Amino acid sequence: MPKTHRHLFEQMVSLPNLFGAARDALRGKRSRGPAAAFFADLEGEVVTLRNELQAGTYQHGPYHYFTIHEPKERLVAAAPIRDRVVHHAIVRVLTPVFEPRFISDSFACRTGKGTHAALERAAEFTRQYRYALKCDVRKYFPSVDHEVLQARLARVIADERALDLIARVLASHQDGAAQEWACADLFSVAERPRGLPIGNLTSQFLANVYLDPLDHFVKEELRVKGYVRYVDDFLLFHDERAVLRGWGSRVREKLVELRLEIHPDKYRLQPTRCGVDFVGFVCFANGRRRIRSANVRRFTRKFRAQQRRVRQGQLAVSDLTQSVRAWIAHAAHAQSWGLRAALLSGK
């Protein structure tokens, strides 16, 4: 039996945890709008929030939804500041509970991991194996099934009040359209609450919890040595095409159990010598790396727009410099010196 954890709710709503969560949620936002008002009465706001949580009267507020178009069109949900404090409070307590359960080759939203660590691991496997199978879960965040997620959490969390608080956060946003799944009744159409709002810290954390069974299935049942995952984008490596095809079929079946499916246009088996596309870079078997072309075009558009804003007095030169330095540091993970020089020189 896996170890279960009790008394997590008390940890979530403790004043030290809530004040720490408030500091995390307010970082970089203390001088703006509702966050500034919350910070101005920090002690009173936190104590009031704690009282609501303890009494069971806490209700999640409405989201402000907006659409972003880079790197692709997505609907982002911005929660009220007091709810973001609750999100941080939950994740601060759950992280040490779940972190030891995650495999080492899952890289998203984990301390000491991230996109560049994921890139290094993918590059290592690309040099080591002849073929890669690239997979992407179709509409991952909108497809996360709340019942499946809650059942997964309940295997580890033996605290009804903690589970109820998480359920309240989940219920604050739903993409709950009917979906047809082969369950008890092969012809049934189940309308079930689903969806994690893009923008919540809890969504990033719970996205890892939800796909953790896939990670363990791949590593422990399929015994795949070359495997790396970043959110819903993952790679499997082997020297034989047939082995990868077999693994791909088994992975599809496992995802159906989780009420997910592979994106049909992002399922590719390819030789590593031709390049493996992952986390914004393309890695080659000979060790070479390049930045994905779409990412270069995106940076170029952003850079030129920022230059216009600087000329119009709408953006500080220091902000432009900081943005460019961040992109240069990112691009330096590929053989991109010539590209960086050409872009920044305006050629």
Helices and strands as residue ranges (DSSP letters): H 8-12, H 15-26, H 33-40, H 42-55, E 64-68, E 74-78, H 81-98, G 99-101, H 115-128, E 131-136, H 140-143, H 146-154, H 160-171, E 179-180, E 189-190, H 201-216, I 217-221, E 226-230, E 233-238, H 241-257, G 264-266, E 268-271, G 272-274, E 276-278, E 281-283, E 289-291, H 293-311, H 317-331, H 337-345
